[in-house]
Amino acid sequence: MSAETPITPVADGVDVAGDFGLSLLVLMRAYRTVVASALDGLPQGARGYQTLAVVTRGDQQNQLALATYLGIDRTVMTYLIDDLVTAGLVERRLNPADRRQRKIVATARGVNTLQDLQRQVREAEDRLLETLDENERQAFRTLLSRIACDVRGMDLATAPCDVTPDPCDDVAEPGS
């Protein structure tokens, strides 16, 4: 692939190659494809991966809070957690703060699996971004995180910076 994308005129003044939304759509489809192979075998694929990542952080007090945090229907979350429990990646424990609730906790196997999957996902992402050199990849990730952090207030149910440690904490403000 060349560093420059050719501009294909469709009509006077229309630049399809520079269409931001179309570029995001193509990138997202490719991302799903390359990451799916890394997550093959994990219950519910990418959804299971994101859930395991959040559970491993331990911030959510119960299954309902976890579902709300990830923007997953609570009924779907029940089946997702069941699948992760069956796989030995998480377990339900009594919540010491409220014995009526169950806290979802990653098992040692779950933590080890997540670490391995994170490595595989990063390798898949690097293959997807291979047209960029290492500095460009880092800049792309930094800029993408910065944009995601800025728009997170638009839809709090899917706050991207809250799913992982806040990347905005490490992003330097312009001029600093």
N, C-alpha and C positions, 0 to 999 in steps of 0.2 A: 504494500500500500504506500502511496506517496503521502508526503506530509501535507500536500495541498489537495483539497477536494475540488474537482472540476465543477464549475457552475453550469447547470443545464437549464437553458432558458425554456420556460413553458409558455409564457406569454410576456409581453413587454412589461418589465419591472418586477417580474416574479422570480424569486431566487429559491428554488426548492432545496438546493444543497445547504443553504444557510438557515433552513427552517428549524428553529429551536425545538419545537414540539416533536417534529418528525425525527430529529436526531435523538431525542430522549427516548422515543418509542423504540427505535431501532436498537439503541444501547440497552434498554431494559429487556427487550426480547433476547438479545444475545447474552445478557447477564444471566437471565433465568436459565438459558440453555447450558452455559458453561458451569454455573453453580449447581444446577440440578445433578450433574454427574458427580460432583464432589459430595453431595448430600444423599446420593443414592443409598438406600438401606436405612436411613434415619426415618423414624415414623413421621409421616406427614411432611417430609422434605424441608423446604425453606421455612414453613410455619413452625415446624418442630424445632428447627435450628434456632430461630429467633426466640422461641419460648424457652428453650434450654439455656440460651445466653442470659435471658432476663432472670430466670430462676436461679442460675448460678450466682448472679450478683446478689440475690437475696433481699431485694428492696421491697417486694410486694408481700403483703401480710397474709393474703389468702387467694384462693382460686378466682374469686370474683374480681378482686383488685388486679390480678394478673390479666384476666380477660379484658377488663376495661383499659388497662395500660397499653395492651397490644392491639386494641381495637378488634378483638375477636369475640363473636357471639358467645355468651356464657355456656350455651348448650354445646356448641362446637368445642369450646375449651375443655369441657368435661371429657369428651371423647379423646381429645388431643392429650390431655394429662393421663388418661387411662392407657393410651398407647405408649407414652413415655415411661409410665410405671411398669408396664408389661416388659418393656425393653430393658428395665433395670437402670434407667438413667435418672429418674426422680422418684421421690416417695412422698406420700401425704403423711404429715405428722400433726399431732394436736398442737394448736397454736397456744403457747403458754399465756399469751395476753388475753385470749378468749377461747376457752375450751370447747365452745360450740363450733369453732372453725378449724379447718385444716390448713396448715401452711405447706406449700409445695417446696420441697428441698431437693437440691441436686445430690445424687449419690456420688461416691468417689469415682465410680465408673462413668457417671454423667459428666463430671468435671474433666476426666481424662479424655472422654469422647469429644467434648466441646473443644478442648485444646487442639486435638488432632484435626477436627473439622475446621477450626479457625485457620489452621495452617493450609489445609486443602483449599478452602475458599479463597484465601489470599493468593495462592498459586493460580487458581482459576481466574481471579481478577487480573493478575499480572499477564496471563495469556490473552485475556480480552483487551488489555491496554498495551499490548506489545508494540503497537505502532508508536507509542510514546517512549522516550528514554526515561531512565529512573527519576531524574529531576522533574521531568514533565508529569510523570505519574504521581509523584508526591505533591506537586503543585495542583494537579487536577483533584486529588483526594482532599487536599486542604481547602480548595475553593468550593468543592461540592459540600463539604462539611459546613463551611461558613454559610453557604446559601441555605442548607437544611436547617441550621441553627436559627437563621433569621426568619424563616417561614414557619417555624414550629408553632408559633402562636396562632397560625391560621386554622390548624386542626389539632387540638390537644390530644385527641384519641390516638394519633399516630406520631407523636413527638419523636422525630428521629434521633435527636440528641439525647433523649432519655432512655433509649433502648441500649445504648452503650455508654461508657464513660464519656462525659461531655467533651467532644472534640473542640468545642469553642473555647474551652479553657486554655488550650495550647495554641490557638490562632492569634497571632499578633495583630493588633489593630493597625490600620494604615497609618503610617507616620510615626509608629512607636518603635 
